[in-house]
């Protein structure tokens, strides 16, 4: 990935559970577009195409979103080389039932996207059947070994889930995608994620829009001369998390992209006081 419009890249990799060494390292942009809830094919393709034109080089989708094909089509229709766009997709939770199922579903995602190997393939949430977690991860490792994917990771894994992986994983996840925002800062889980060798990836950096009128955020944005949404997104980026705000609004896609250039240092005291452990969506991190 050499001609990124976006400047900031993060190196991710997989910690070998026996040696502690990092393996299969690669670079990923620290900011991208999430396409959750974009089930209308035209809406999704338009959003992804516009984002790529604006300079986005990371797109986050999932089998559960029902739009892998549209994401792939937008990427193929762009004039950006495939190896300059980083694509994340996810194994649906109710498909995380066993070894062969994972291999089949990974191939289906590859076919739907139609862009070759998947850059990062995540388990969308800890398998409900605890006994399935080992074979599911073994299959994820096999997907990496077969070069169907360039990296593997998890989503919505809590500290307990990450610790349990040490008992059965050959390599640990490269990423743990979780909800992170100024109202859900999760210092303990973020630390556990980093300790496992994974990089945190923040979805719902705006808490699904529930908190954009938070007086502290509004005041911080006024100090910074930006919108409240931009301030919250930049806080997530500066926390060290790969940040993937979702939007299908073309103007908002540009606004979110420009958040990368904001210096939030003058308003840090406001962000430090916002954390209230507010979960805006589902939270499998607390499950057994």
N, C-alpha and C positions, 0 to 999 in steps of 0.2 A: 504494500500500500504506500505509494510514493507521492502521488500528486493530490493529497487531501486538500480540499478547500478548508475544512476544519483543521485547526492547529493541534489540539491536545489529544494525545493518544495515551493509552494505558497498556502496560504489558500484563497479560494474564497467563496463567499456566496451572499445572496440576502438581500438587505435592505428592511425591512418592511416599506411601505410608511406612515403608521400611527404611528408606535412606534419608527421608526429609528433603531430598533434592527436588527442585522444580523441573517439570518435564513438559514437553509439547507447548512451549511458550509462543505466544503470538500477540499482535497489537490489536487493540480495539479502540474506537473513538470513545471519549468519555461522555458523549452526549448524543442522543438520537431521538427518533420518533417512535412512540408506541401506537399501535393500531387496534387496541382493545375496543370492542363494541362497534367497529366499522364493518357491519355485515352487508351493507349495500355495496355491491361491487364497484359501481362508479365512484361512490364516495371514497372508498379505500384507495382505488387506483389513482384518483385525482390527488388525494392527500399525499401519497407516497411520491408521485411524480413531482408535485410542487416542492415537497421537502428536498428531494434530490437536486432539483434546480436551484434551490436556496443554498445548498451546500451540506445538507445532512448526509452522513455517510454510514449511519447505523439505523437499522430498521428492526423493531421488535414485534414479532407476531407470535401466533400459537395455533395449534390445531383447533383448540377450543374456540378461537375467534372466528373460524370459518372464512378466513380471507388470505390464506397462504398463496393461493393461485393469483389473486390480484396483486399481492406484493411482488411475486415473481414476475408477473407481466410488466408491472411498472419499471422494475429494474431492467428487464430485457429491452424495454422500449426506450430507456434512457441512453444517452451517449457517453455514459460513464463506464469505464471498464469494470467487469464483474469483480475483479480482485480489489477494487477500491471501495466497494460497498460491503459492509459487515452485516450479515443477516442472522438474527436470533429467532429460533422457534422452539416450541415446547411439546413434550409428550403429554397428552391429555391425562388428567389424573385417573379417570376410570379406565384408561388403557394401560395404566402402570400396574399390571397384574402378574406378569411373568416374563421370562427371558425371550421367548419366541415372539410374544406380542410386541415387545419393545422393538425388536429388529424389524418386524413387519411395519409398525407405525412410523419408524424412522424412514424407511424406504418410501412410504406413502407421502410423507412430508417432502422428501426430496423430489418426488414426482410432481407434487402439487406446485412447489416453488419453481421447478424447472430451471434451476440456475447452477446445477452441479452440487458439490459438497456443501453442507450446511456449516456456517462458520461457528455457531455455538448452539448446541442442543441441550435443552434443560428439561429436567423432570419438573412438571408444573407445580406439584405439591407432593409432600410425603405420601407414598401409597397408603391407602386406608388399611389394607391388610399388612400388618407389620412384618409378617413372614415373607412378603413379596419384595421387601425393600432390598434385600441382598441380590436376588436374581435380576431385579430391575436394574440395579446399578452395574452388575456384571455385564448385562446387555449393553448398557450405555458405554462401558469400557470397550466392548467389542465393536460398537459402532465407530469409536475412535480408531481402534486398531485396523478396521477395514477401510478407513479413510472416507467413510460416508460423511463424517463430520470432522471439523478441525479442532473442536474443543467441546467439552461436556461440563454440565453444571446442574445446579438445582435451583428451585424457587420455593419460597415460603417455608424454608427449613429453619427450625429453631435450634437453639444450642444443643438440646438433647439429641435431635436428629443428626446434627453434625458430629457430635461425640460418638454416637452409635455407629456412624460410618467407618470409624477407625477400626472397628471389629471385622469389617467385611470388604472394605474398598482396597484395591491395589493402588489406585491413585484417587486423590480427593478432587472435589469439584473446582473448576476454575472460577466459577461465579456462584453467588447466592443472591438471587433476585428477590427482594423483599420490599414491602412498603416502607419508605423512609421519607420524611418531610419535617419541617420545623416543629410540627406538633407531635411527631412520632420519631424521635431522634435515635432511639434504640442503641445507646452506647454499648451495652453489654453484648447484644447480639452482633452488632457490627464488629466488636473486638473478637468475638468467637469466630466470626466468619473469616476475618483476617488471619487469626491464629491457625485456622484450618488450611490456610494457603489460598483461600478464595478471595475474590474481590467483590464487595457489595455492589449491587445494581439496584437503583432506586426507582420503583414504579410508584405511581400516584404522588408525585412530588408536590402536587397542589391539593392533596387530600380529597380528590374527586371534586374539587371546587367548593367543598364545604366550608373552607376557612379563608377564602380570599378577602373577606371583609373583616377579618380579625383586626381590631384596632392597632395592635402592636405591629402587625405586618404592614398595614396601611401607613402607619407613621414611619416605619423603616423605609418604605418605598418613597415616601415624600423626601426623606433625607437623602436618599440615593438618586432621586430624579428618574425613577423608573416605575413600572407598574408593579402592583403587589405580586402578580404571578411571576414576573421576571425576578423579583427579589427572592421569592421562595425557591425557584428553580436554581438560581445561582448559589443559594445556600447549600442545596443538595450537591451541586457540582463541587463546591469548595470543601465539602465534608469528605471528599475522596470517593464518593459513589459515582458509578456510571449512571447517568440520569436520563430517563426516557419519558418525558411528558407526552401524553396522548392529546392529539387535536386533529380534527378534520377541517377546522376553520382555516382557510388559507392565510388570512391576516394573522391569526394567532400562531400559526406555524412559523411565520417570520418573526413575530414578537418573541416567541420562545427561543428561537435561534439566537437572537440578539442579546439574550440574557447572559450569554457566555462572556460578554465584554464588560460586564458591570463589576465594579469593585465594591463589595459589601462591607469592607472593613469598618467604615464609619458607623455602621448600624449593628455591629455584632452583639451588643448588649441586649438588643431587642430579641434577636434570635435565641439567645441563651435562656431567655425567660419564657419562650413559647412552648417548650416541651410539656405535654400533658398526657402522654401515652394514648393519644387519640387514634384509634384504628378506623379508617374510613370505609374499609371493605371487609373481606373475609380475612381470617387470621389462622391458617393452619400451623403457624409456628408454635402455638401453645398446645397442639394436640399430642397425644401419647406417641 
